[in-house]
Amino acid sequence: MSIPNPGRIEPVLWDDWHPVAELAALRHGRRLDTGLLGRPLTVTLRADGAIDACSGPHALPHLDTRYGFVWACLGAPVRDIVKFAAADEPDRIPVTGGSMAVAASGLRAVENFLDLGHLGYVHQGYLGEEPHTDIKPYTVGPREGGGIRATGCRVYQPRPSPADTSGYEVDYIYEVHRPYIVVLYKANPVDRTRMDLIALLLQPVSEESCVAHSFMSYPPHDVNEKSVRGFQQLIFGQDRPILENQLPKRLPLDAKAEISVRADSSSAHYRRWLSQLGVRFGAIPQAPA
Amino acid sequence: MNRWFAVARGTEVPRRHVGHYLLLGQELAVWRSDSGAINAWENRCPHRGVRLTLGSCEGEELRCRYHAWRFASVSGQCTLIPAHPGQKPASTVRVRVFAAVEHDGFIWVNLAQGESPTAPTRVAHVLDSTRSIFVDAPLYAVRETLLDGYPVDSTASRLAVWSKDAYCLSAGNPDHAALVTFLLQPVTDFQTVIHGALHTTVEETARLARLRRHNAAMGTVRDEAERRAAAATGGGATA
């Protein structure tokens, strides 16, 4: 019954859940052809509303929905689909940000999402601006429940969200929950005691290509779904050409492969954590010592 | 390989521009500093691997598009990391650079590292540098085809003087100095660019006739080189 795994992809990815389609993008009776972990994948929304998926001749036994996306597991699921506690707060407004195909490893996309130093350049005028380019020290450590967590990130932002037109220094918390799942919490511009949640959910299509899905959850102040979606797509559209021009396309896990500085602390922790987990798909593993 | 190859004409690399070239499969970011130095760098920022051809040339420095790290002309040494503006970047933070010069109207690059590379081949006075031709064939097939098939002169016996070099071929007839020089750029193992230069001064009408003849000949040379390359690999899916 299970999907063949000829590439012997590591269980930490094979037996996990991955996003494969945004629900809103499915049309009755229409197939969505995509891929997951090097296998072909077809998702179909049947006329009765049920969702099917198959990989070649094999029907997918493990399929579910959460946060406005279809999730699939090719192996034997050993844990639940990722869950963001803050998104469960009853008054929050969930918004999906769509799906964008990227010709780069999804691990590169996660690392870029964690990256503070590019905000003032790639997202100049929105998430950063010269001369506010210096990155102050922040703290990175293990996240309770697995993954890593970066706190105390402070960035001057001229236009941190679509609801905001004036700049100020914004607090960020980043969490990597799974190798291909990363979430960012930033202070809400209206109620600064609460945090906006912005999650980037990467679908590892092949080692060198992915689909970036995004999910947001906001406290109920001035949330305009259309403008939130548009903003998210504008920002990610600025990242995509960078991601597609990184060489190599897979993420090198050897600390000596690329030069890092203190501002890259979360990237260094992320790469080390991936090494410890034994993640190989989408990565260039460390050479054995 | 300690050899110089022409990768572009000098006019293709104006100031404040970063050009993307390929030599023997090595991606290059080629740029000219305001003071005139020619740089041919590995097309990859040492920080997070972003192509430097996305970056911008700012006089004597190239700035990476991703985090705006700055790298100095000639040395490739990092001069500024904006995330830590108060700290001087370590001497190990540098782009991998290749030897590059502008010589006789062409940009020449030598991929050899460590040794002091010898000077590039002299190209005699260039009258017209001609359109560069992209050929889907390895360098040896292009070279053979040029030796066999380029009409050196309509009247003289074909091929009087060919230099022996694999990548700089000059040809003429016994009564003249070189008429034409080809500079071969092995882009990859199966793609070659033919840069050409026509020599000797002739009258304007004769010159135009020669350029036309050259252009027609190059079309024939390309087709023939691609046919040979396809035959050699047993491929040739397209006729």
Interface residues (C-beta under 8 A of the other chain):
Chain A: E111 L116 G117 H118 G120 Y121 V122 E130 T133 D134 I135 P241 I242 N245 Q246 L247 P248 P252 E258 I259 S260 V261 R262 A263
Chain B: E27 N43 R44 P46 H47 R48 G49 V50 R51 L54 R65 Y66 H67 A68 I81 P82 A83 H84 P85 G86 T92 V93
